[in-house]
């Protein structure tokens, strides 16, 4: 009986160890998946334009249509970052395919060095895949010294293909939205407060 009890205890111990090992493996696996989910989701958005994510390119458009499109700008700062952030122009009306530069101004209102990261999107959301950025301050983190004020450019164009897709061919107005967040803060989708809606109804 004593030997059987010892065997039972050993077997139970091995089973418990196996269960603990499986649980730890599951937790580690889930943690790895969560860590990978953010960059994978970001990559998916950049490739597809999902959720209004704009495209990044190093080449300007070589096709310019004789058709203007209104692009309005929306600038926001999240709580926890004492910055003033605004576009120099509320809107521009470039021709579709025309590469254009606009500027935003950001100022650190605090007496300490602050670091922020801008996130962005375009509305209507389905137009994001056709909004191409050649240069943008949002590609990198931004450090501002106490009281520092800085002018930051964005170079972009709207892809002429926007006029061919059924879901975007009637769009004649876009809004590019930015939200600056503290570098170590949570970074949800940029606010669209004050967004200009298309003048014509989308299909």
Buried (B, 14 or more C-beta within 10 A) or exposed (E): EEEEEEEEEEEEEEEEEEEEEEEEEEEEEEEEEEEEEEEEEEEEBBEEBBBBBBBBEEEBBEEBBEEBBBBBBBBBBBEEBBBEBBBEEEBBEBBBBBBBEBEBBBBBBEEEEBEBBBBBBBBBBBBBBBBBBBBBBBEEEBEBEEEEEBEBEBBBBBBBBBBEBEEBBEBBBBBBBBBBBBBEBEBEBBBBEEBBEBEEEBE
